[in-house]
Amino acid sequence: MRKLPVFIIFILVLMLGVTMLAGCGEGGKQPPPSPTQQQGAATQEAPPAAAKPQSCYDVGFKIGRCAAKSMSNLPCEPGEDIPMPLECKGKPETKKGLAEGRKSVY
């Protein structure tokens, strides 16, 4: 009978210790960024506006060249590693650019 109150006290102390340890881990976190900081980050991450729009052939050529270089363990040039614009996906001129870009590496 005497063991039951000791067990309850032990469990309460254990729960208190775990709660304190869990709360101590929160001290190193930074607060969420303010709206002005979020706007600054968005403007910094945006790519610079191109002087002239690129054709889908040019985009395909750069992407194809970078893909072929990557398969050969060669680094891509900064202007070649670009995402495929939605308006160029599946177009014949894009496919031609991809093929020519790959051929330019080999």
Residue pairs with C-beta under 8 A, 6 or more apart in sequence:
33 41
55 93
56 85
56 87
56 88
56 91
56 93
56 94
56 97
57 93
57 94
57 96
57 97
57 100
58 97
59 82
59 84
59 85
59 88
59 94
59 97
60 88
60 93
60 94
60 95
60 96
60 97
60 98
60 100
60 101
61 97
61 98
61 100
61 101
61 104
62 79
62 80
62 82
62 97
62 101
63 80
63 82
63 84
63 97
63 98
63 101
64 97
64 98
64 99
64 100
64 101
64 102
64 104
65 76
65 80
65 101
65 102
65 104
65 105
66 76
66 77
66 80
66 81
66 82
66 101
67 98
67 101
67 102
68 101
68 102
68 104
68 105
68 106
69 75
69 76
69 80
69 105
70 76
72 105
74 105
84 94
88 94
